[in-house]
Every structure is written in C-alpha cells, then in structure tokens.
Amino acid sequence: LFSRNSDAPFLLVLSYLHVHTALYASENFRGKSKHGLYGDAVEEMDWSVGQVLDVLQKHNLSDKTLVYFTSDQGAHVEEISSAGEVHGGYNGIYKGGKSTNWEGGIRVPGLLRWPGVIQAGTYIDEPTSNMDIFPTVIKLAEAQLPSDRIIDGHDLLPLLQGKITQSEHEFLFHYCNAYLNAVRWHPGNS
C-alpha cells in the first residue's frame, strides 16, 4: 500500500482487536509482559504500530503523514478471567469502564504524530471527540464537508498546532444507541 501510494494521498484505517476481549496475543508475544494476556496484547499492538511507522519512514512518508491513534471506549475493567486476572485493561484514575458513562468508559487517548506539522511533545487538555477525525481528514484532503447535515466534529489541526487554545466543543453528548446517557459541558470561560 505505502509503496504504491508514496506519491499520492492515501487513507489507511487500521483497526486492532488486540486489547478488546476476548484477548489474543500471538505466540511471539504470549507470556512476555508483566501484565498477563492483556499486557501481551498491548505489547503486540505496540510492535505492530511500530512496523507501520517504520514503513512510513522507509518510504519517506513520515513528514507527509498524519498518524492518529485512538480507541472507541475505555478499558473493559469488569472483564475478569476464571483465574481472577483482569482481562480488560486499566483506566487509571477514571471511574468506570467500557459500557459505562463514567470517564473511564468514554474518555480515550488520542495520540497524533505528524513531524513538522504537529510539534513533538504537544499536550492538549481540551475535550475533543473521535467525531473530529472526519472533518480533519476532509480538510487535509482539500474536500468539502457535506452541507446537507450537521457535522458535529471539528478540524483538530488548529488546536494541535496552537492556532487556537480552546476546543470548539462546548458540549459533548454521549449516546448509547438512540438514548442520551451523558453530557460533558466545557464552558468557554473555564
């Protein structure tokens, strides 16, 4: 894929199942971490992301490529094996996990890398959403957002590049199916 598109724009969506229960790690990673099968799966996923980054570097695409690493929910902390091992990860200080409306269920990491465009080590403590991926990619593709519907996401690059300092999201709504379950309010003067 990378060698065929090194001179043309491309979009690669790579969805890992590694840290989603039921857990799996290949033979090369099974039993290697200090954190059981979950840790093994994390280490294998980390290795795999590294392989993608190495290929981008090999084809001189690192400086032309936005890499966005995120998740769709927090860890599934309630998942415990028959041996008592937590199989669903860890949410740190955040209460709850997957399938809950607490911070541990809906707050996820967003790690972005684009050398020369996003300064390394930039830390943003502003609420954003996975819905922001769509308008960000549309902007990078120099395309137009659909005008026949409301687009809830916002282009992330102005925030990531420090051109603005506050998220454009005053409210973030969390739905499960058609039901509103949580609202995060981030007033402009906070």
C-alpha positions as CSV (number, residue, x, y, z in Angstrom):
1,L,0.0,0.0,0.0
2,F,2.7,2.5,1.0
3,S,4.9,1.8,-1.9
4,R,2.0,2.1,-4.4
5,N,0.9,5.4,-2.9
6,S,4.1,7.1,-1.9
7,D,3.4,9.9,-4.4
8,A,-0.4,10.1,-3.9
9,P,-2.6,10.8,-0.9
10,F,-4.0,7.8,0.9
11,L,-6.0,6.9,3.9
12,L,-5.3,3.8,5.9
13,V,-7.7,2.8,8.7
14,L,-6.2,0.0,10.7
15,S,-8.5,-1.3,13.5
16,Y,-6.9,-3.5,16.1
17,L,-8.8,-6.1,18.1
18,H,-5.8,-6.8,20.4
19,V,-6.9,-5.2,23.6
20,H,-10.6,-6.0,23.1
21,T,-11.9,-9.0,24.9
22,A,-11.7,-11.9,24.1
23,L,-7.9,-11.2,24.3
24,Y,-5.4,-12.6,21.9
25,A,-1.7,-12.4,21.6
26,S,0.4,-14.4,19.0
27,E,3.0,-16.9,20.1
28,N,5.8,-14.4,19.8
29,F,4.2,-12.1,22.5
30,R,2.2,-14.5,24.7
31,G,3.6,-14.7,28.2
32,K,6.1,-11.9,27.6
33,S,4.7,-9.0,29.6
34,K,4.4,-8.5,33.3
35,H,0.6,-7.8,32.9
36,G,-0.8,-11.1,31.7
37,L,-2.6,-11.6,28.4
38,Y,-3.8,-8.0,28.3
39,G,-0.2,-6.8,28.6
40,D,0.9,-9.3,25.9
41,A,-1.8,-8.0,23.6
42,V,-0.8,-4.3,24.2
43,E,2.9,-5.2,23.5
44,E,2.0,-6.9,20.2
45,M,-0.2,-3.9,19.2
46,D,2.6,-1.6,20.1
47,W,5.0,-3.6,17.9
48,S,2.6,-3.6,15.0
49,V,2.2,0.2,15.2
50,G,6.0,0.5,15.2
51,Q,6.1,-1.6,12.0
52,V,3.7,0.8,10.3
53,L,5.8,3.8,11.4
54,D,8.9,2.1,10.1
55,V,7.4,1.6,6.7
56,L,6.3,5.2,6.5
57,Q,9.9,6.2,7.4
58,K,11.3,3.7,4.8
59,H,9.2,5.3,2.0
60,N,10.0,8.9,3.2
61,L,6.3,9.5,4.1
62,S,6.6,10.3,7.8
63,D,6.7,14.1,7.3
64,K,3.7,13.8,4.9
65,T,1.5,11.6,7.0
66,L,-0.8,12.3,10.0
67,V,-0.9,9.2,12.2
68,Y,-3.9,9.2,14.7
69,F,-4.0,6.5,17.3
70,T,-7.1,6.3,19.5
71,S,-9.8,3.9,20.9
72,D,-13.6,3.8,20.8
73,Q,-14.0,3.3,24.5
74,G,-12.2,2.9,27.8
75,A,-10.9,-0.4,29.1
76,H,-13.3,-3.2,29.9
77,V,-12.3,-3.3,33.6
78,E,-15.2,-5.7,34.5
79,E,-13.7,-8.5,32.4
80,I,-12.0,-10.9,34.7
81,S,-10.8,-14.4,33.8
82,S,-11.7,-17.6,35.7
83,A,-8.3,-17.3,37.3
84,G,-9.1,-13.8,38.6
85,E,-6.9,-12.0,36.1
86,V,-8.3,-8.6,34.9
87,H,-8.6,-9.1,31.1
88,G,-9.9,-5.7,30.2
89,G,-7.2,-3.2,31.0
90,Y,-6.9,-0.3,33.3
91,N,-8.4,3.2,33.3
92,G,-6.1,4.8,35.8
93,I,-7.8,7.5,37.9
94,Y,-11.0,7.4,35.9
95,K,-14.1,5.6,37.3
96,G,-15.9,3.0,35.2
97,G,-15.0,1.3,32.0
98,K,-16.4,0.1,28.7
99,S,-20.2,0.2,28.6
100,T,-20.5,2.8,31.3
101,N,-21.0,6.6,31.0
102,W,-18.3,7.4,33.6
103,E,-15.0,8.9,32.4
104,G,-13.3,5.5,32.4
105,G,-15.8,4.4,29.8
106,I,-15.9,7.3,27.4
107,R,-12.6,9.1,27.8
108,V,-10.0,7.6,25.5
109,P,-6.4,8.6,24.5
110,G,-5.7,10.4,21.3
111,L,-2.1,10.2,20.1
112,L,-1.3,12.1,17.0
113,R,2.0,12.3,15.1
114,W,3.0,14.4,12.1
115,P,6.6,15.6,12.2
116,G,6.9,19.2,11.0
117,V,3.2,19.9,11.4
118,I,2.5,19.0,15.0
119,Q,5.2,19.8,17.5
120,A,6.5,16.7,19.3
121,G,5.5,16.6,22.9
122,T,2.5,18.8,22.5
123,Y,-0.1,18.1,25.2
124,I,-3.7,19.3,24.9
125,D,-6.0,19.1,27.8
126,E,-9.1,20.1,25.9
127,P,-12.1,18.0,25.1
128,T,-12.1,16.6,21.6
129,S,-14.1,13.7,20.0
130,N,-13.5,10.9,17.6
131,M,-16.1,12.7,15.6
132,D,-13.3,15.2,14.9
133,I,-11.4,12.7,12.7
134,F,-13.8,13.1,9.8
135,P,-13.6,16.9,9.4
136,T,-9.9,16.8,10.0
137,V,-9.4,14.3,7.2
138,I,-11.8,16.1,4.9
139,K,-9.8,19.4,5.4
140,L,-6.5,17.6,4.7
141,A,-8.0,16.1,1.5
142,E,-9.0,19.6,0.5
143,A,-12.5,18.4,0.1
144,Q,-15.8,19.9,1.3
145,L,-17.8,18.8,4.3
146,P,-21.4,17.7,3.4
147,S,-23.7,20.7,3.6
148,D,-27.0,18.7,3.8
149,R,-26.5,17.7,7.5
150,I,-25.0,18.9,10.7
151,I,-21.4,17.8,11.3
152,D,-20.7,17.6,15.0
153,G,-16.9,17.2,14.6
154,H,-14.3,20.0,14.2
155,D,-11.0,20.1,12.4
156,L,-8.3,19.3,15.0
157,L,-5.3,20.9,13.3
158,P,-5.8,24.5,14.6
159,L,-5.9,23.1,18.1
160,L,-3.0,20.7,17.6
161,Q,-0.9,23.5,16.0
162,G,-1.7,26.0,18.8
163,K,-3.5,28.4,16.4
164,I,-6.4,28.1,18.8
165,T,-6.2,27.2,22.5
166,Q,-9.7,26.1,23.3
167,S,-11.7,23.2,21.9
168,E,-14.6,24.2,19.7
169,H,-16.7,21.7,21.6
170,E,-18.7,23.4,24.3
171,F,-20.9,20.3,24.7
172,L,-20.1,16.7,24.0
173,F,-23.0,14.3,24.1
174,H,-22.6,10.6,24.7
175,Y,-25.3,8.4,23.3
176,C,-25.9,4.6,23.6
177,N,-28.0,3.8,20.6
178,A,-30.7,6.5,20.4
179,Y,-30.5,7.3,24.1
180,L,-28.6,10.3,25.6
181,N,-26.6,9.0,28.5
182,A,-24.0,11.7,29.4
183,V,-23.2,15.3,28.6
184,R,-19.8,17.0,29.0
185,W,-20.0,20.7,29.3
186,H,-16.9,22.8,28.7
187,P,-17.9,26.5,29.0
188,G,-15.8,29.0,27.1
189,N,-14.6,30.8,30.2
190,S,-13.4,27.7,32.0
